[in-house]
Amino acid sequence: MSDVPKSHPRYLSLSLRDQIVKGVELGITSVHGLIAHGRGEAYDYLLCEKTHSFAIKAIQAAAVMLKDALHPVISVNGNVAALVPDNLIELSKLLKAPLEVNIFHTEDGREQRICDYLLDNGALNVLMPTKEAQLNFIDSNRRFVNPEGIYKSDVVFVPLEDGDRCEALIRMGKRVITIDLNPLSRTSKQASITIVDNVVRALPILCNEIRSIEDKSDHQELITEYNNDKVLQSALHHISRGVDG
């Protein structure tokens, strides 16, 4: 990024691309993650690369749900590890919740490299998938989880989620909080709470919201009044309004 001035209108977007490319070079991000990032980037353009009120509403509800959870777990894939390692670690420490590596493409020991990368950046508790615990209703590699992590969890925070696993987690009775720029994705539609925003913007706000919660009981209405379908409709309305002019 040294040849792109910070005044460039696409500077932030280009710098995020560079982080994903660096993740591939480090062996923590799959080359398939480049495609996934580009798809999300397209939706972020339609959101004018801003955090909107519907995302804030979802973030506030997510903060309460995570604080109220008995066994919250933060699921990490290669893209999110490359983009926001510091924010993931901060969230883990705020919630006293483990980070758990869970990826679709496990080529060449990538799971261990993600774990080592998080630990090198200051993570205190990183769990790895095992063959001892498996999710129901899913056949891909993402079914393998840690018995003390995702398998045991009541709330799973899964930024940049895979739709099949989100559905499996919900069918197993777990609550799922996701960050997804595409309000039409299977993950967005099936999650308990969907934050339609860029993970690099949403995670710092989520951490601040969690810090601000002192008495969980005073914030329960944020959960009882939350409607994920309405949030997704608001996101779609914003996108269509922008496209229409």
CYANA upper distance limits for C-alpha pairs under 8 A (distance plus 0.5 A):
  1 MET  CA     14 LEU  CA      8.11
  1 MET  CA     15 SER  CA      7.00
  1 MET  CA     18 ASP  CA      7.85
  4 VAL  CA      8 HIS  CA      7.25
  4 VAL  CA     11 TYR  CA      7.41
  5 PRO  CA     11 TYR  CA      7.65
  6 LYS  CA     11 TYR  CA      6.21
  7 SER  CA     11 TYR  CA      7.54
 10 ARG  CA     14 LEU  CA      6.47
 11 TYR  CA     15 SER  CA      6.55
 12 LEU  CA     16 LEU  CA      6.76
 13 SER  CA     17 ARG  CA      6.90
 13 SER  CA     41 GLU  CA      8.24
 14 LEU  CA     18 ASP  CA      6.81
 15 SER  CA     19 GLN  CA      6.87
 16 LEU  CA     20 ILE  CA      6.95
 16 LEU  CA     83 LEU  CA      7.48
 17 ARG  CA     21 VAL  CA      6.74
 17 ARG  CA     37 HIS  CA      8.33
 18 ASP  CA     22 LYS  CA      6.50
 19 GLN  CA     23 GLY  CA      6.63
 19 GLN  CA     82 ALA  CA      6.61
 19 GLN  CA     83 LEU  CA      6.59
 20 ILE  CA     24 VAL  CA      6.92
 20 ILE  CA     29 THR  CA      7.47
 20 ILE  CA     33 GLY  CA      8.25
 20 ILE  CA     34 LEU  CA      7.29
 20 ILE  CA     37 HIS  CA      8.35
 20 ILE  CA     79 ASN  CA      6.98
 20 ILE  CA     82 ALA  CA      6.44
 20 ILE  CA     83 LEU  CA      7.24
 21 VAL  CA     25 GLU  CA      6.81
 21 VAL  CA     34 LEU  CA      7.96
 22 LYS  CA     26 LEU  CA      6.60
 22 LYS  CA     82 ALA  CA      8.07
 23 GLY  CA     27 GLY  CA      6.65
 23 GLY  CA     28 ILE  CA      5.83
 23 GLY  CA     29 THR  CA      5.34
 23 GLY  CA     78 GLY  CA      7.88
 23 GLY  CA     79 ASN  CA      7.88
 23 GLY  CA     82 ALA  CA      5.68
 24 VAL  CA     28 ILE  CA      6.47
 24 VAL  CA     29 THR  CA      5.05
 24 VAL  CA     30 SER  CA      6.41
 24 VAL  CA     31 VAL  CA      6.76
 25 GLU  CA     29 THR  CA      8.42
 27 GLY  CA    110 ARG  CA      6.72
 27 GLY  CA    113 ARG  CA      7.37
 28 ILE  CA     78 GLY  CA      5.75
 28 ILE  CA     79 ASN  CA      8.42
 28 ILE  CA     81 ALA  CA      8.07
 28 ILE  CA     82 ALA  CA      7.76
 28 ILE  CA    110 ARG  CA      6.07
 28 ILE  CA    111 GLU  CA      8.02
 28 ILE  CA    113 ARG  CA      6.34
 28 ILE  CA    114 ILE  CA      5.73
 28 ILE  CA    117 TYR  CA      8.44
 29 THR  CA     33 GLY  CA      6.76
 29 THR  CA     77 ASN  CA      8.33
 29 THR  CA     78 GLY  CA      4.69
 29 THR  CA     79 ASN  CA      6.12
 29 THR  CA     81 ALA  CA      8.44
 29 THR  CA     82 ALA  CA      7.46
 29 THR  CA    110 ARG  CA      8.27
 30 SER  CA     34 LEU  CA      7.95
 30 SER  CA     78 GLY  CA      7.15
 30 SER  CA     79 ASN  CA      8.42
 30 SER  CA    105 HIS  CA      7.40
 31 VAL  CA     35 ILE  CA      8.12
 32 HIS  CA     36 ALA  CA      7.22
 33 GLY  CA     37 HIS  CA      6.54
 33 GLY  CA     78 GLY  CA      7.94
 33 GLY  CA     79 ASN  CA      6.69
 34 LEU  CA     38 GLY  CA      6.77
 35 ILE  CA     39 ARG  CA      6.81
 36 ALA  CA     40 GLY  CA      6.89
 37 HIS  CA     41 GLU  CA      6.57
 37 HIS  CA     79 ASN  CA      8.20
 38 GLY  CA     42 ALA  CA      6.87
 39 ARG  CA     43 TYR  CA      7.33
 40 GLY  CA     44 ASP  CA      6.76
 40 GLY  CA    180 ASP  CA      8.33
 40 GLY  CA    181 LEU  CA      6.17
 40 GLY  CA    182 ASN  CA      7.32
 41 GLU  CA     45 TYR  CA      6.88
 42 ALA  CA     46 LEU  CA      7.27
 43 TYR  CA     47 LEU  CA      6.94
 43 TYR  CA    181 LEU  CA      6.36
 43 TYR  CA    182 ASN  CA      6.71
 44 ASP  CA     48 CYS  CA      6.77
 44 ASP  CA     49 GLU  CA      5.59
 44 ASP  CA     50 LYS  CA      8.33
 44 ASP  CA    181 LEU  CA      6.91
 44 ASP  CA    197 ASP  CA      7.89
 44 ASP  CA    198 ASN  CA      7.37
 45 TYR  CA     49 GLU  CA      6.16
 46 LEU  CA    239 ILE  CA      6.13
 46 LEU  CA    242 GLY  CA      7.26
 46 LEU  CA    243 VAL  CA      7.77
 47 LEU  CA     51 THR  CA      8.43
 47 LEU  CA    238 HIS  CA      7.86
 47 LEU  CA    239 ILE  CA      6.69
 47 LEU  CA    242 GLY  CA      8.43
 49 GLU  CA    198 ASN  CA      8.22
 50 LYS  CA    197 ASP  CA      8.16
 51 THR  CA     55 ALA  CA      6.78
 51 THR  CA     56 ILE  CA      7.79
 51 THR  CA    197 ASP  CA      6.54
 51 THR  CA    198 ASN  CA      8.27
 51 THR  CA    201 ARG  CA      7.54
 51 THR  CA    202 ALA  CA      7.94
 52 HIS  CA     56 ILE  CA      6.96
 52 HIS  CA    197 ASP  CA      8.38
 53 SER  CA     57 LYS  CA      6.68
 54 PHE  CA     58 ALA  CA      6.90
 54 PHE  CA    195 ILE  CA      8.40
 54 PHE  CA    196 VAL  CA      8.10
 54 PHE  CA    231 VAL  CA      6.07
 54 PHE  CA    232 LEU  CA      8.48
 54 PHE  CA    234 SER  CA      6.93
 54 PHE  CA    235 ALA  CA      7.16
 55 ALA  CA     59 ILE  CA      6.57
 55 ALA  CA    195 ILE  CA      5.63
 55 ALA  CA    196 VAL  CA      6.00
 55 ALA  CA    197 ASP  CA      6.76
 55 ALA  CA    202 ALA  CA      8.46
 55 ALA  CA    231 VAL  CA      8.19
 56 ILE  CA     60 GLN  CA      6.62
 56 ILE  CA    195 ILE  CA      8.33
 57 LYS  CA     61 ALA  CA      6.91
 57 LYS  CA    231 VAL  CA      8.43
 58 ALA  CA     62 ALA  CA      6.49
 58 ALA  CA    193 ILE  CA      6.77
 58 ALA  CA    194 THR  CA      6.89
 58 ALA  CA    195 ILE  CA      5.86
 58 ALA  CA    226 TYR  CA      8.20
 58 ALA  CA    228 ASN  CA      8.34
 58 ALA  CA    231 VAL  CA      7.87
 59 ILE  CA     63 ALA  CA      6.60
 59 ILE  CA    195 ILE  CA      6.78
 59 ILE  CA    202 ALA  CA      8.00
 59 ILE  CA    205 ILE  CA      8.00
 59 ILE  CA    206 LEU  CA      6.24
 59 ILE  CA    209 GLU  CA      8.13
 60 GLN  CA     64 VAL  CA      7.13
 60 GLN  CA    206 LEU  CA      7.80
 60 GLN  CA    209 GLU  CA      6.91
 60 GLN  CA    222 LEU  CA      7.48
 61 ALA  CA     65 MET  CA      6.75
 61 ALA  CA    193 ILE  CA      8.09
 61 ALA  CA    222 LEU  CA      5.69
 61 ALA  CA    223 ILE  CA      5.90
 61 ALA  CA    226 TYR  CA      7.35
 62 ALA  CA     66 LEU  CA      6.54
 62 ALA  CA    177 ILE  CA      7.11
 62 ALA  CA    193 ILE  CA      7.08
 62 ALA  CA    206 LEU  CA      8.21
 63 ALA  CA     67 LYS  CA      6.64
 63 ALA  CA    206 LEU  CA      6.76
 63 ALA  CA    207 CYS  CA      8.35
 63 ALA  CA    209 GLU  CA      6.56
 63 ALA  CA    210 ILE  CA      5.67
 64 VAL  CA     68 ASP  CA      6.49
 64 VAL  CA    210 ILE  CA      7.74
 64 VAL  CA    213 ILE  CA      8.02
 64 VAL  CA    216 LYS  CA      7.24
 64 VAL  CA    219 HIS  CA      7.22
 64 VAL  CA    220 GLN  CA      7.54
 64 VAL  CA    222 LEU  CA      7.89
 64 VAL  CA    223 ILE  CA      7.66
 65 MET  CA     69 ALA  CA      6.59
 65 MET  CA    155 VAL  CA      8.21
 65 MET  CA    223 ILE  CA      7.57
 66 LEU  CA     72 PRO  CA      6.83
 66 LEU  CA     95 LEU  CA      7.93
 66 LEU  CA    155 VAL  CA      7.35
 67 LYS  CA     95 LEU  CA      7.22
 67 LYS  CA    210 ILE  CA      7.55
 67 LYS  CA    216 LYS  CA      7.86
 68 ASP  CA    216 LYS  CA      7.41
 69 ALA  CA    154 ASP  CA      7.05
 69 ALA  CA    155 VAL  CA      6.63
 70 LEU  CA    153 SER  CA      8.18
 70 LEU  CA    154 ASP  CA      7.13
 70 LEU  CA    155 VAL  CA      8.46
 71 HIS  CA     97 ALA  CA      7.80
 71 HIS  CA    149 GLY  CA      8.48
 71 HIS  CA    152 LYS  CA      7.54
 71 HIS  CA    153 SER  CA      5.26
 71 HIS  CA    154 ASP  CA      6.08
 71 HIS  CA    155 VAL  CA      7.13
 72 PRO  CA     95 LEU  CA      8.12
 72 PRO  CA     97 ALA  CA      6.21
 72 PRO  CA     98 PRO  CA      8.24
 72 PRO  CA    153 SER  CA      6.16
 72 PRO  CA    154 ASP  CA      6.75
 72 PRO  CA    155 VAL  CA      5.36
 72 PRO  CA    156 VAL  CA      6.31
 72 PRO  CA    157 PHE  CA      7.94
 73 VAL  CA     97 ALA  CA      5.98
 73 VAL  CA     98 PRO  CA      6.01
 73 VAL  CA     99 LEU  CA      6.74
 73 VAL  CA    100 GLU  CA      7.53
 73 VAL  CA    149 GLY  CA      6.64
 73 VAL  CA    150 ILE  CA      6.58
 73 VAL  CA    153 SER  CA      6.71
 73 VAL  CA    155 VAL  CA      7.08
 73 VAL  CA    156 VAL  CA      5.54
 73 VAL  CA    157 PHE  CA      6.69
 74 ILE  CA     88 LEU  CA      8.36
 74 ILE  CA     92 SER  CA      7.63
 74 ILE  CA     97 ALA  CA      7.44
 74 ILE  CA     98 PRO  CA      6.76
 74 ILE  CA     99 LEU  CA      5.27
 74 ILE  CA    100 GLU  CA      6.57
 74 ILE  CA    156 VAL  CA      6.49
 74 ILE  CA    157 PHE  CA      5.29
 74 ILE  CA    158 VAL  CA      6.77
 75 SER  CA     99 LEU  CA      6.40
 75 SER  CA    100 GLU  CA      5.39
 75 SER  CA    101 VAL  CA      6.51
 75 SER  CA    102 ASN  CA      6.76
 75 SER  CA    150 ILE  CA      8.22
 75 SER  CA    156 VAL  CA      7.42
 75 SER  CA    157 PHE  CA      6.54
 75 SER  CA    158 VAL  CA      5.57
 75 SER  CA    159 PRO  CA      7.85
 76 VAL  CA     80 VAL  CA      6.86
 76 VAL  CA     81 ALA  CA      6.91
 76 VAL  CA     99 LEU  CA      7.15
 76 VAL  CA    100 GLU  CA      6.36
 76 VAL  CA    101 VAL  CA      5.40
 76 VAL  CA    102 ASN  CA      6.38
 76 VAL  CA    103 ILE  CA      8.08
 76 VAL  CA    158 VAL  CA      7.53
 76 VAL  CA    159 PRO  CA      7.94
 77 ASN  CA     81 ALA  CA      6.67
 77 ASN  CA    101 VAL  CA      6.66
 77 ASN  CA    102 ASN  CA      6.21
 77 ASN  CA    103 ILE  CA      5.73
 77 ASN  CA    114 ILE  CA      8.38
 77 ASN  CA    160 LEU  CA      8.26
 78 GLY  CA     82 ALA  CA      6.74
 78 GLY  CA    103 ILE  CA      7.63
 78 GLY  CA    114 ILE  CA      7.28
 79 ASN  CA     83 LEU  CA      6.69
 79 ASN  CA    160 LEU  CA      8.26
 80 VAL  CA     84 VAL  CA      6.27
 80 VAL  CA     85 PRO  CA      7.61
 80 VAL  CA    159 PRO  CA      7.58
 80 VAL  CA    160 LEU  CA      7.47
 80 VAL  CA    199 VAL  CA      8.29
 81 ALA  CA     85 PRO  CA      5.51
 81 ALA  CA     88 LEU  CA      8.39
 81 ALA  CA    114 ILE  CA      7.48
 81 ALA  CA    118 LEU  CA      7.85
 83 LEU  CA    200 VAL  CA      7.49
 84 VAL  CA     88 LEU  CA      6.75
 84 VAL  CA    199 VAL  CA      8.14
 84 VAL  CA    200 VAL  CA      6.81
 85 PRO  CA     89 ILE  CA      6.73
 85 PRO  CA    118 LEU  CA      7.04
 85 PRO  CA    121 ASN  CA      7.64
 86 ASP  CA     90 GLU  CA      6.63
 86 ASP  CA    121 ASN  CA      7.50
 87 ASN  CA     91 LEU  CA      6.60
 87 ASN  CA    203 LEU  CA      6.75
 87 ASN  CA    204 PRO  CA      6.93
 87 ASN  CA    207 CYS  CA      8.38
 88 LEU  CA     92 SER  CA      6.64
 88 LEU  CA     99 LEU  CA      8.35
 88 LEU  CA    203 LEU  CA      8.17
 89 ILE  CA     93 LYS  CA      6.75
 89 ILE  CA     99 LEU  CA      8.33
 89 ILE  CA    118 LEU  CA      8.15
 89 ILE  CA    122 GLY  CA      7.51
 89 ILE  CA    123 ALA  CA      5.87
 89 ILE  CA    124 LEU  CA      8.45
 90 GLU  CA     94 LEU  CA      6.68
 90 GLU  CA    207 CYS  CA      7.89
 91 LEU  CA     95 LEU  CA      6.68
 91 LEU  CA     97 ALA  CA      8.48
 91 LEU  CA    207 CYS  CA      6.43
 92 SER  CA     96 LYS  CA      6.07
 92 SER  CA     97 ALA  CA      5.42
 92 SER  CA     98 PRO  CA      6.51
 92 SER  CA     99 LEU  CA      7.06
 92 SER  CA    123 ALA  CA      8.41
 93 LYS  CA     97 ALA  CA      7.22
 93 LYS  CA    124 LEU  CA      8.35
 94 LEU  CA    207 CYS  CA      8.05
 94 LEU  CA    210 ILE  CA      8.07
 94 LEU  CA    211 ARG  CA      8.09
 97 ALA  CA    125 ASN  CA      8.35
 98 PRO  CA    125 ASN  CA      5.65
 98 PRO  CA    126 VAL  CA      6.29
 98 PRO  CA    127 LEU  CA      7.22
 98 PRO  CA    149 GLY  CA      7.52
 99 LEU  CA    125 ASN  CA      6.77
 99 LEU  CA    126 VAL  CA      5.27
 99 LEU  CA    127 LEU  CA      6.59
100 GLU  CA    126 VAL  CA      6.08
100 GLU  CA    127 LEU  CA      5.02
100 GLU  CA    128 MET  CA      6.32
100 GLU  CA    129 PRO  CA      7.94
100 GLU  CA    146 ASN  CA      8.13
100 GLU  CA    149 GLY  CA      7.26
100 GLU  CA    150 ILE  CA      7.87
101 VAL  CA    111 GLU  CA      6.93
101 VAL  CA    114 ILE  CA      7.61
101 VAL  CA    115 CYS  CA      7.23
101 VAL  CA    126 VAL  CA      7.86
101 VAL  CA    127 LEU  CA      6.89
101 VAL  CA    128 MET  CA      5.95
101 VAL  CA    129 PRO  CA      7.14
102 ASN  CA    111 GLU  CA      7.99
102 ASN  CA    128 MET  CA      8.05
102 ASN  CA    129 PRO  CA      7.12
102 ASN  CA    142 ARG  CA      6.50
102 ASN  CA    144 PHE  CA      8.39
102 ASN  CA    145 VAL  CA      7.70
103 ILE  CA    111 GLU  CA      7.78
103 ILE  CA    141 ASN  CA      7.81
103 ILE  CA    142 ARG  CA      6.36
104 PHE  CA    140 SER  CA      7.54
104 PHE  CA    141 ASN  CA      6.22
104 PHE  CA    142 ARG  CA      6.07
105 HIS  CA    141 ASN  CA      8.12
106 THR  CA    110 ARG  CA      6.12
106 THR  CA    111 GLU  CA      6.80
106 THR  CA    141 ASN  CA      8.38
109 GLY  CA    113 ARG  CA      7.10
110 ARG  CA    114 ILE  CA      6.71
111 GLU  CA    115 CYS  CA      6.87
111 GLU  CA    128 MET  CA      8.03
112 GLN  CA    116 ASP  CA      6.62
112 GLN  CA    128 MET  CA      8.37
113 ARG  CA    117 TYR  CA      6.49
114 ILE  CA    118 LEU  CA      6.76
115 CYS  CA    119 LEU  CA      6.78
115 CYS  CA    126 VAL  CA      6.85
115 CYS  CA    127 LEU  CA      8.28
115 CYS  CA    128 MET  CA      8.01
116 ASP  CA    120 ASP  CA      6.48
117 TYR  CA    121 ASN  CA      6.80
118 LEU  CA    122 GLY  CA      7.04
118 LEU  CA    123 ALA  CA      5.96
118 LEU  CA    126 VAL  CA      8.04
119 LEU  CA    123 ALA  CA      5.10
119 LEU  CA    124 LEU  CA      7.23
119 LEU  CA    125 ASN  CA      8.48
119 LEU  CA    126 VAL  CA      7.83
127 LEU  CA    146 ASN  CA      7.10
127 LEU  CA    149 GLY  CA      7.40
128 MET  CA    145 VAL  CA      7.70
128 MET  CA    146 ASN  CA      6.57
129 PRO  CA    144 PHE  CA      5.94
129 PRO  CA    145 VAL  CA      4.68
129 PRO  CA    146 ASN  CA      5.25
130 THR  CA    144 PHE  CA      6.27
130 THR  CA    145 VAL  CA      6.08
130 THR  CA    146 ASN  CA      5.99
130 THR  CA    147 PRO  CA      8.27
131 LYS  CA    144 PHE  CA      6.41
131 LYS  CA    145 VAL  CA      7.88
132 GLU  CA    144 PHE  CA      8.39
132 GLU  CA    145 VAL  CA      8.37
132 GLU  CA    146 ASN  CA      7.90
132 GLU  CA    147 PRO  CA      7.37
133 ALA  CA    144 PHE  CA      6.65
133 ALA  CA    145 VAL  CA      6.07
133 ALA  CA    146 ASN  CA      6.54
133 ALA  CA    147 PRO  CA      5.82
133 ALA  CA    151 TYR  CA      7.13
134 GLN  CA    143 ARG  CA      5.67
134 GLN  CA    144 PHE  CA      5.20
134 GLN  CA    145 VAL  CA      6.25
134 GLN  CA    151 TYR  CA      7.82
135 LEU  CA    143 ARG  CA      5.28
135 LEU  CA    144 PHE  CA      7.10
135 LEU  CA    145 VAL  CA      7.62
135 LEU  CA    151 TYR  CA      7.52
135 LEU  CA    168 ALA  CA      7.53
135 LEU  CA    169 LEU  CA      7.94
135 LEU  CA    172 MET  CA      8.50
136 ASN  CA    143 ARG  CA      7.74
136 ASN  CA    168 ALA  CA      6.85
136 ASN  CA    172 MET  CA      7.69
137 PHE  CA    168 ALA  CA      5.76
137 PHE  CA    171 ARG  CA      8.30
138 ILE  CA    142 ARG  CA      8.30
138 ILE  CA    143 ARG  CA      6.44
138 ILE  CA    164 ASP  CA      7.19
138 ILE  CA    165 ARG  CA      7.08
138 ILE  CA    168 ALA  CA      6.73
139 ASP  CA    143 ARG  CA      6.89
142 ARG  CA    165 ARG  CA      7.39
143 ARG  CA    165 ARG  CA      7.85
145 VAL  CA    149 GLY  CA      7.69
145 VAL  CA    150 ILE  CA      6.56
145 VAL  CA    151 TYR  CA      6.66
146 ASN  CA    150 ILE  CA      6.56
146 ASN  CA    151 TYR  CA      6.59
147 PRO  CA    151 TYR  CA      5.55
147 PRO  CA    152 LYS  CA      6.51
148 GLU  CA    152 LYS  CA      6.03
148 GLU  CA    153 SER  CA      8.34
149 GLY  CA    153 SER  CA      6.47
150 ILE  CA    156 VAL  CA      7.28
153 SER  CA    174 LYS  CA      7.70
154 ASP  CA    173 GLY  CA      8.31
154 ASP  CA    174 LYS  CA      5.57
154 ASP  CA    175 ARG  CA      6.76
155 VAL  CA    174 LYS  CA      6.31
155 VAL  CA    175 ARG  CA      5.25
155 VAL  CA    176 VAL  CA      6.35
155 VAL  CA    177 ILE  CA      7.98
156 VAL  CA    174 LYS  CA      7.73
156 VAL  CA    175 ARG  CA      6.83
156 VAL  CA    176 VAL  CA      5.53
156 VAL  CA    177 ILE  CA      6.78
157 PHE  CA    176 VAL  CA      6.52
157 PHE  CA    177 ILE  CA      5.30
157 PHE  CA    178 THR  CA      6.47
158 VAL  CA    176 VAL  CA      7.51
158 VAL  CA    177 ILE  CA      6.59
158 VAL  CA    178 THR  CA      5.41
158 VAL  CA    179 ILE  CA      7.61
159 PRO  CA    177 ILE  CA      8.18
159 PRO  CA    178 THR  CA      5.36
159 PRO  CA    179 ILE  CA      5.12
159 PRO  CA    180 ASP  CA      7.42
159 PRO  CA    199 VAL  CA      7.56
160 LEU  CA    178 THR  CA      7.38
160 LEU  CA    179 ILE  CA      6.40
160 LEU  CA    180 ASP  CA      6.35
160 LEU  CA    199 VAL  CA      8.43
161 GLU  CA    165 ARG  CA      8.22
161 GLU  CA    166 CYS  CA      7.46
161 GLU  CA    178 THR  CA      7.16
161 GLU  CA    179 ILE  CA      8.12
161 GLU  CA    180 ASP  CA      7.97
161 GLU  CA    187 THR  CA      7.06
162 ASP  CA    166 CYS  CA      6.86
162 ASP  CA    187 THR  CA      7.14
163 GLY  CA    167 GLU  CA      6.79
163 GLY  CA    185 SER  CA      7.89
163 GLY  CA    186 ARG  CA      5.63
163 GLY  CA    187 THR  CA      4.97
164 ASP  CA    168 ALA  CA      6.83
164 ASP  CA    186 ARG  CA      8.42
164 ASP  CA    187 THR  CA      8.31
165 ARG  CA    169 LEU  CA      6.58
166 CYS  CA    170 ILE  CA      6.78
166 CYS  CA    176 VAL  CA      7.52
166 CYS  CA    187 THR  CA      6.35
166 CYS  CA    190 GLN  CA      7.44
166 CYS  CA    191 ALA  CA      7.15
167 GLU  CA    171 ARG  CA      6.66
167 GLU  CA    187 THR  CA      7.82
167 GLU  CA    190 GLN  CA      6.79
167 GLU  CA    191 ALA  CA      8.23
168 ALA  CA    172 MET  CA      6.73
169 LEU  CA    173 GLY  CA      7.16
169 LEU  CA    174 LYS  CA      6.03
169 LEU  CA    175 ARG  CA      7.90
169 LEU  CA    176 VAL  CA      7.72
170 ILE  CA    174 LYS  CA      5.64
170 ILE  CA    175 ARG  CA      6.64
170 ILE  CA    176 VAL  CA      7.33
170 ILE  CA    190 GLN  CA      8.04
170 ILE  CA    191 ALA  CA      7.83
175 ARG  CA    191 ALA  CA      7.87
175 ARG  CA    192 SER  CA      6.21
176 VAL  CA    191 ALA  CA      5.69
176 VAL  CA    192 SER  CA      5.66
176 VAL  CA    193 ILE  CA      7.10
177 ILE  CA    191 ALA  CA      6.60
177 ILE  CA    192 SER  CA      6.40
177 ILE  CA    193 ILE  CA      5.29
177 ILE  CA    194 THR  CA      6.50
177 ILE  CA    195 ILE  CA      8.25
178 THR  CA    187 THR  CA      8.06
178 THR  CA    188 SER  CA      7.76
178 THR  CA    191 ALA  CA      7.14
178 THR  CA    193 ILE  CA      6.90
178 THR  CA    194 THR  CA      5.55
178 THR  CA    195 ILE  CA      6.63
179 ILE  CA    194 THR  CA      6.30
179 ILE  CA    195 ILE  CA      5.11
179 ILE  CA    196 VAL  CA      6.45
179 ILE  CA    197 ASP  CA      6.95
179 ILE  CA    198 ASN  CA      7.81
179 ILE  CA    199 VAL  CA      6.79
179 ILE  CA    202 ALA  CA      8.27
180 ASP  CA    185 SER  CA      8.49
180 ASP  CA    187 THR  CA      8.17
180 ASP  CA    188 SER  CA      6.93
180 ASP  CA    194 THR  CA      7.24
180 ASP  CA    195 ILE  CA      6.71
180 ASP  CA    196 VAL  CA      5.67
180 ASP  CA    197 ASP  CA      6.81
180 ASP  CA    198 ASN  CA      7.78
180 ASP  CA    199 VAL  CA      8.34
181 LEU  CA    195 ILE  CA      8.32
181 LEU  CA    196 VAL  CA      5.36
181 LEU  CA    197 ASP  CA      5.64
181 LEU  CA    198 ASN  CA      6.65
182 ASN  CA    188 SER  CA      7.65
182 ASN  CA    196 VAL  CA      7.35
183 PRO  CA    188 SER  CA      6.01
183 PRO  CA    189 LYS  CA      7.72
183 PRO  CA    196 VAL  CA      6.94
183 PRO  CA    232 LEU  CA      6.08
183 PRO  CA    235 ALA  CA      7.19
183 PRO  CA    236 LEU  CA      7.17
184 LEU  CA    188 SER  CA      6.97
184 LEU  CA    189 LYS  CA      7.28
184 LEU  CA    232 LEU  CA      8.45
185 SER  CA    189 LYS  CA      6.88
186 ARG  CA    190 GLN  CA      6.55
187 THR  CA    191 ALA  CA      6.29
188 SER  CA    193 ILE  CA      8.44
188 SER  CA    194 THR  CA      6.00
188 SER  CA    232 LEU  CA      8.17
189 LYS  CA    194 THR  CA      8.39
189 LYS  CA    228 ASN  CA      8.40
189 LYS  CA    229 ASP  CA      7.81
189 LYS  CA    232 LEU  CA      8.28
191 ALA  CA    228 ASN  CA      8.48
192 SER  CA    228 ASN  CA      7.26
193 ILE  CA    228 ASN  CA      6.28
194 THR  CA    228 ASN  CA      7.11
194 THR  CA    231 VAL  CA      8.33
194 THR  CA    232 LEU  CA      8.17
195 ILE  CA    202 ALA  CA      8.14
196 VAL  CA    232 LEU  CA      8.12
196 VAL  CA    235 ALA  CA      7.51
197 ASP  CA    201 ARG  CA      7.58
197 ASP  CA    202 ALA  CA      6.69
198 ASN  CA    202 ALA  CA      6.59
199 VAL  CA    203 LEU  CA      6.30
200 VAL  CA    204 PRO  CA      7.87
201 ARG  CA    205 ILE  CA      7.44
202 ALA  CA    206 LEU  CA      6.62
203 LEU  CA    207 CYS  CA      6.72
204 PRO  CA    208 ASN  CA      6.83
205 ILE  CA    209 GLU  CA      6.69
206 LEU  CA    210 ILE  CA      6.74
207 CYS  CA    211 ARG  CA      6.83
208 ASN  CA    212 SER  CA      6.85
209 GLU  CA    213 ILE  CA      7.13
213 ILE  CA    219 HIS  CA      8.25
215 ASP  CA    219 HIS  CA      7.69
216 LYS  CA    220 GLN  CA      7.02
219 HIS  CA    223 ILE  CA      8.21
220 GLN  CA    224 THR  CA      6.93
221 GLU  CA    225 GLU  CA      6.14
221 GLU  CA    226 TYR  CA      8.46
222 LEU  CA    226 TYR  CA      6.43
227 ASN  CA    231 VAL  CA      7.00
228 ASN  CA    232 LEU  CA      6.74
229 ASP  CA    233 GLN  CA      6.66
230 LYS  CA    234 SER  CA      6.64
231 VAL  CA    235 ALA  CA      6.85
232 LEU  CA    236 LEU  CA      6.68
233 GLN  CA    237 HIS  CA      6.51
234 SER  CA    238 HIS  CA      6.73
235 ALA  CA    239 ILE  CA      6.77
236 LEU  CA    240 SER  CA      6.55
237 HIS  CA    241 ARG  CA      6.46
238 HIS  CA    242 GLY  CA      6.70
239 ILE  CA    243 VAL  CA      6.73
240 SER  CA    244 ASP  CA      6.46
241 ARG  CA    245 GLY  CA      6.79
